Amino acid sequence: MGTIKPTIMKYKNIDQIPEKVYNWDINLSNHSRLRSQQRGISLNLVNLAMDYSMVFFKQGLIFFAVIEKLFPERMDHHLREKLNNLVVVVSPESNEIITCYRSNNGIHHLKRKSKRLS
């Protein structure tokens, strides 16, 4: 089973270039590549979303749900809008992103999701 770990921080000051803080060593599935392109979500946004998110371990997957409370105060307004309510679904076994989407109540739905598939 692969582990998902961020590589070394590129910039000491997050306020300089917040969209390039971590470069996660993770692959995108064909589905996630297609869906993120359709939804206008870049790989940098996905990496940043994984940095500023609440993590849920449900149904054998890892869900990264972004909420605005976790953003640094000086983050650009346009970047905040792009990141807010973003959910990234990762498979820990294959170490790849399965899909990413926007959800207004993403945290609420993930908290209510059952731990195991029935």
C-alpha positions as CSV (number, residue, x, y, z in Angstrom):
1,M,0.0,0.0,0.0
2,G,1.5,3.3,-1.0
3,T,1.7,6.3,1.3
4,I,0.8,9.8,0.3
5,K,3.4,12.3,1.5
6,P,4.1,15.8,0.3
7,T,7.5,16.6,-0.9
8,I,9.7,19.2,0.7
9,M,8.2,22.7,0.8
10,K,9.4,24.8,-2.1
11,Y,8.8,28.2,-0.5
12,K,9.3,29.2,3.1
13,N,6.7,32.0,2.9
14,I,3.3,30.9,1.9
15,D,2.2,34.4,1.1
16,Q,4.6,34.7,-1.8
17,I,3.3,32.0,-4.0
18,P,0.6,30.0,-2.2
19,E,-0.4,27.9,-5.2
20,K,3.1,26.2,-5.2
21,V,3.5,25.2,-1.6
22,Y,3.6,21.4,-1.9
23,N,4.1,19.2,-4.9
24,W,2.3,16.0,-3.8
25,D,3.8,12.8,-5.2
26,I,0.6,11.5,-6.6
27,N,-0.8,10.4,-10.0
28,L,-4.1,11.4,-11.7
29,S,-6.4,8.7,-13.0
30,N,-7.7,9.1,-16.6
31,H,-11.2,9.9,-15.1
32,S,-9.8,12.6,-12.7
33,R,-7.7,14.2,-15.5
34,L,-10.8,14.4,-17.8
35,R,-13.1,15.7,-15.0
36,S,-10.7,18.2,-13.7
37,Q,-10.2,19.6,-17.2
38,Q,-14.0,19.8,-17.7
39,R,-14.4,21.5,-14.3
40,G,-11.5,23.9,-14.8
41,I,-9.5,22.5,-11.9
42,S,-5.7,22.6,-12.5
43,L,-3.1,20.3,-10.9
44,N,-1.8,23.2,-8.8
45,L,-5.3,23.7,-7.4
46,V,-5.6,20.0,-6.6
47,N,-2.2,20.2,-4.8
48,L,-3.2,23.3,-2.9
49,A,-6.6,21.8,-2.0
50,M,-4.8,18.8,-0.5
51,D,-2.8,21.2,1.7
52,Y,-5.7,23.3,3.0
53,S,-8.3,20.7,3.6
54,M,-10.0,18.5,6.2
55,V,-9.2,14.8,5.6
56,F,-11.8,12.1,5.9
57,F,-11.0,8.3,5.7
58,K,-14.2,6.7,4.5
59,Q,-15.1,3.7,2.4
60,G,-11.4,2.8,1.8
61,L,-10.7,6.2,0.2
62,I,-9.2,9.5,1.3
63,F,-11.4,12.6,0.9
64,F,-9.7,16.0,1.0
65,A,-12.5,18.6,1.6
66,V,-11.5,22.3,1.4
67,I,-13.0,24.8,3.7
68,E,-12.3,28.5,3.8
69,K,-11.5,28.5,7.5
70,L,-8.2,26.7,6.8
71,F,-6.9,29.3,4.3
72,P,-4.1,31.7,5.3
73,E,-5.4,35.3,5.8
74,R,-3.4,36.8,3.0
75,M,-4.4,34.3,0.3
76,D,-5.5,35.9,-2.9
77,H,-9.3,36.4,-3.2
78,H,-9.5,34.8,-6.7
79,L,-7.5,31.8,-5.5
80,R,-9.9,31.5,-2.5
81,E,-12.9,31.4,-4.8
82,K,-11.3,28.7,-7.0
83,L,-10.4,26.5,-4.0
84,N,-13.5,26.9,-1.8
85,N,-15.7,23.8,-1.6
86,L,-13.3,21.7,-3.6
87,V,-13.3,17.9,-2.8
88,V,-10.4,15.6,-3.9
89,V,-10.9,11.8,-3.7
90,V,-7.7,9.7,-3.5
91,S,-7.2,6.0,-3.5
92,P,-4.5,5.0,-0.9
93,E,-3.9,1.7,-2.6
94,S,-3.0,3.0,-6.1
95,N,-1.7,6.3,-4.8
96,E,-3.8,8.2,-7.4
97,I,-6.5,10.9,-7.5
98,I,-9.8,9.3,-8.5
99,T,-11.8,12.5,-9.0
100,C,-12.2,16.0,-7.9
101,Y,-15.4,18.1,-7.7
102,R,-17.0,21.1,-6.1
103,S,-19.7,20.7,-3.5
104,N,-21.3,23.4,-1.4
105,N,-21.9,21.1,1.5
106,G,-19.0,18.7,0.9
107,I,-18.0,18.5,4.6
108,H,-21.6,17.8,5.6
109,H,-21.9,15.0,3.1
110,L,-18.6,13.4,3.9
111,K,-19.3,13.4,7.6
112,R,-22.6,11.6,7.0
113,K,-21.0,9.1,4.6
114,S,-20.7,5.6,6.0
115,K,-17.3,4.3,6.9
116,R,-17.6,1.1,4.8
117,L,-19.3,0.3,1.5
118,S,-22.4,-1.8,2.1
